[in-house]
């Protein structure tokens, strides 16, 4: 008796097996390109640098630099004191801005330079001054100014009629407008932005530049900072950084 062997079933199984293998390969390839969760950028409210809604000159540059490396970001906002504390304790993977004084103490990895921060004395007078002009004046500075601006600054504030530090930047502008203080101390772009936002017609003037900051973004992760700096370099080369500064009217 002859027995006819039919291989149709085996052929079908082979085809199905190949389809399954192709599906698995496709899934693996897609997973390699799967969207990574955004990294958290720890920052603080300081328009026009960081506007409180994950925009601003500083934040837009960070966002664009990371985008080149296929990394998305989201922002977490702190007071500056809290920002530094969280960074030093290792609770934030990428923080901005961080001074060298704060970052060096925890061996931070820094961004290449792109910030243009300058601390100034601001008032309604257009008269240029020196630290000696602090004598007898009412001065309101940002929180931590006496720590960051050096011994000569601290000595000058002791001659003032009153000297107060506050984290409320908008409050600085308000008290200056009400003539409750004579000078306010802070970052020139931030104070100018808030003064313009207040819609008070009286013009404010930067009477004295106290410090031009070498300030950076910082991370505890070396590889993450390398990726950021790679993207930042390309933004500098193609003119994007300058365009963003122009968009936000940054004073260099």
C-alpha positions as CSV (number, residue, x, y, z in Angstrom):
1,X,0.0,0.0,0.0
2,X,1.3,3.4,-1.0
3,X,1.0,6.2,1.6
4,X,1.0,9.8,0.3
5,X,2.7,12.2,2.6
6,X,1.3,15.8,2.5
7,X,3.7,18.6,3.6
8,X,1.1,21.4,3.4
9,X,0.8,21.7,7.2
10,X,4.5,21.9,7.7
11,X,4.7,24.6,5.1
12,X,2.0,26.6,6.8
13,X,3.8,26.3,10.1
14,X,7.0,27.5,8.6
15,X,5.3,30.6,7.1
16,X,3.6,31.4,10.4
17,X,6.9,31.0,12.2
18,X,8.6,33.5,9.8
19,X,5.8,36.0,10.3
20,X,6.1,35.7,14.1
21,X,9.9,36.2,13.8
22,X,9.3,39.3,11.7
23,X,6.8,40.7,14.2
24,X,9.3,40.1,17.0
25,X,12.1,41.9,15.1
26,X,9.8,44.8,14.3
27,X,8.8,45.2,18.0
28,X,12.4,45.1,19.1
29,X,13.4,47.7,16.5
30,X,10.5,49.9,17.5
31,X,11.3,49.6,21.2
32,X,14.9,50.8,20.5
33,X,13.3,54.0,19.2
34,X,10.6,54.2,21.9
35,X,10.1,57.6,23.3
36,X,12.1,58.1,26.4
37,X,10.5,59.8,29.4
38,X,11.5,63.5,29.6
39,X,14.3,64.5,32.0
40,X,13.3,66.9,34.8
41,X,15.0,70.3,34.7
42,X,15.2,71.9,38.1
43,X,15.1,75.7,37.8
44,X,13.5,78.8,39.4
45,X,11.2,81.6,38.3
46,X,13.4,84.3,36.8
47,X,12.0,85.8,33.7
48,X,13.0,86.3,30.9
49,X,15.4,83.5,31.6
50,X,12.9,81.0,33.0
51,X,9.3,82.2,32.9
52,X,7.6,79.7,35.2
53,X,6.0,77.7,32.3
54,X,9.1,75.9,30.9
55,X,9.9,78.7,28.5
56,X,12.3,81.6,28.6
57,X,15.8,82.3,27.1
58,X,17.6,79.9,29.3
59,X,15.0,77.2,29.1
60,X,14.5,77.5,25.4
61,X,18.2,77.0,24.8
62,X,18.3,73.9,27.1
63,X,15.2,72.5,25.4
64,X,16.7,73.0,21.9
65,X,20.1,71.6,22.8
66,X,18.5,68.4,24.3
67,X,16.1,68.1,21.3
68,X,19.1,67.7,19.0
69,X,20.1,64.7,21.2
70,X,16.5,63.4,21.0
71,X,15.8,64.2,24.7
72,X,12.7,66.0,25.9
73,X,12.5,68.0,29.1
74,X,10.0,69.1,31.7
75,X,10.6,71.8,34.3
76,X,10.3,71.7,38.0
77,X,10.4,75.1,39.7
78,X,12.0,76.0,43.1
79,X,13.1,79.1,44.9
80,X,16.8,79.6,44.2
81,X,17.8,78.5,47.7
82,X,15.7,75.3,47.4
83,X,17.1,74.7,43.9
84,X,20.7,74.7,45.2
85,X,19.7,72.5,48.2
86,X,18.0,69.9,46.0
87,X,21.0,69.9,43.6
88,X,23.5,69.4,46.3
89,X,21.6,66.6,47.8
90,X,21.4,64.8,44.4
91,X,17.6,65.1,44.1
92,X,17.7,66.8,40.7
93,X,19.5,65.3,37.6
94,X,19.9,68.6,35.8
95,X,19.7,72.0,37.5
96,X,19.9,75.5,36.1
97,X,21.4,78.0,36.9
98,X,24.1,76.8,39.4
99,X,27.0,78.9,40.5
100,X,30.5,77.4,40.6
101,X,30.5,78.1,44.3
102,X,27.6,75.7,44.8
103,X,28.5,73.1,42.1
104,X,32.2,72.7,42.9
105,X,31.2,71.6,46.5
106,X,29.5,68.5,45.1
107,X,31.9,67.9,42.1
108,X,29.2,68.8,39.5
109,X,29.5,68.4,35.8
110,X,28.9,71.8,34.1
111,X,27.5,73.0,30.8
112,X,29.5,75.0,28.5
113,X,28.9,78.8,28.9
114,X,25.7,80.2,27.5
115,X,24.3,82.3,30.4
116,X,24.7,86.1,30.4
117,X,23.9,86.9,34.0
118,X,25.0,90.2,35.6
119,X,24.0,91.4,39.0
120,X,23.4,95.2,39.2
121,X,22.2,98.0,41.4
122,X,18.9,99.3,40.0
123,X,17.1,102.6,40.8
124,X,15.0,105.3,39.2
125,X,18.0,107.6,39.1
126,X,20.3,107.6,36.0
127,X,23.4,108.5,38.2
128,X,26.3,106.1,38.1
129,X,27.3,105.0,41.6
130,X,30.0,103.1,43.6
131,X,29.6,100.9,46.6
132,X,30.3,104.0,48.7
133,X,26.9,105.4,47.7
134,X,25.3,102.7,49.7
135,X,25.8,104.8,52.8
136,X,22.5,105.9,54.3
137,X,20.4,104.2,51.5
138,X,17.6,101.7,51.8
139,X,18.6,98.6,49.9
140,X,16.6,95.5,49.0
141,X,18.6,92.6,47.5
142,X,17.8,89.1,46.3
143,X,18.1,86.2,48.8
144,X,21.8,85.2,49.3
145,X,23.3,88.3,47.7
146,X,25.6,89.0,50.7
147,X,26.9,85.5,50.4
148,X,27.5,85.6,46.6
149,X,28.7,89.2,46.0
150,X,31.8,89.3,48.2
151,X,33.4,91.0,51.2
152,X,33.4,94.5,49.6
153,X,29.7,94.3,49.0
154,X,29.0,93.1,52.5
155,X,31.1,95.9,54.0
156,X,29.1,98.5,51.9
157,X,25.7,97.1,53.0
158,X,26.7,97.8,56.6
159,X,26.8,101.5,55.8
160,X,23.2,101.4,54.5
161,X,20.3,102.9,56.4
162,X,18.6,99.5,55.9
163,X,19.5,96.3,54.1
164,X,17.1,93.4,53.5
165,X,17.3,90.3,51.3
166,X,14.2,88.7,49.8
167,X,13.3,85.9,47.4
168,X,10.3,88.0,46.1
169,X,11.7,89.6,43.0
170,X,8.4,91.2,42.0
171,X,8.2,92.6,45.5
172,X,11.6,94.3,44.9
173,X,10.1,96.2,41.9
174,X,7.0,97.1,43.8
175,X,8.8,98.5,46.8
176,X,11.1,100.6,44.5
177,X,8.0,102.0,42.8
178,X,6.5,102.9,46.1
179,X,9.8,104.6,47.1
180,X,10.1,102.4,50.1
181,X,13.7,101.5,49.0
182,X,16.4,103.5,47.2
183,X,18.2,100.6,45.4
184,X,17.4,97.1,44.5
185,X,20.0,94.4,43.7
186,X,19.6,91.6,41.3
187,X,20.1,90.2,37.8
188,X,19.8,92.9,35.2
189,X,17.6,91.1,32.7
190,X,15.2,89.8,35.4
191,X,14.8,93.2,37.1
192,X,14.4,95.0,33.8
193,X,11.8,92.5,32.6
194,X,9.8,92.8,35.9
195,X,10.0,96.6,35.8
196,X,8.6,96.6,32.2
197,X,5.9,94.1,33.2
198,X,4.7,96.4,36.0
199,X,3.7,99.0,33.4
200,X,5.0,101.9,35.5
201,X,6.1,104.6,33.0
202,X,9.1,105.7,35.1
203,X,12.3,104.3,33.6
204,X,14.7,102.2,35.7
205,X,18.5,102.4,35.4
206,X,21.4,100.0,36.1
207,X,23.6,102.3,38.3
208,X,26.4,99.8,39.0
209,X,27.4,96.4,37.7
210,X,28.3,94.3,40.8
211,X,29.2,91.0,39.2
212,X,29.2,89.3,35.8
213,X,28.5,85.7,36.6
214,X,30.3,82.6,35.3
215,X,27.1,80.6,35.9
216,X,26.2,77.3,34.3
217,X,23.7,74.5,34.1
218,X,24.9,71.5,36.2
219,X,24.3,67.8,36.5
220,X,25.6,64.9,38.6
221,X,25.6,62.8,35.4
222,X,28.6,63.2,33.2
223,X,27.1,61.5,30.1
224,X,23.9,63.6,30.3
225,X,26.0,66.8,30.4
226,X,28.1,65.6,27.4
227,X,24.9,65.2,25.4
228,X,23.7,68.6,26.4
229,X,27.0,70.3,25.5
230,X,27.0,68.5,22.2
231,X,23.6,70.0,21.3
232,X,24.6,73.4,22.7
233,X,27.7,73.5,20.5
234,X,25.5,73.0,17.4
235,X,23.1,75.8,18.6
236,X,26.0,78.2,19.0
237,X,27.4,77.3,15.6
238,X,24.1,77.8,13.8
239,X,23.2,81.0,15.5
240,X,20.2,79.7,17.5
241,X,21.5,80.9,20.8
242,X,21.9,84.5,19.6
243,X,18.4,84.3,18.0
244,X,16.9,83.2,21.3
245,X,18.6,86.0,23.1
246,X,17.3,88.5,20.6
247,X,13.8,87.1,21.0
248,X,13.9,87.7,24.8
249,X,15.8,91.0,24.5
250,X,18.6,89.8,26.7
251,X,21.1,92.4,27.8
252,X,24.6,91.0,27.4
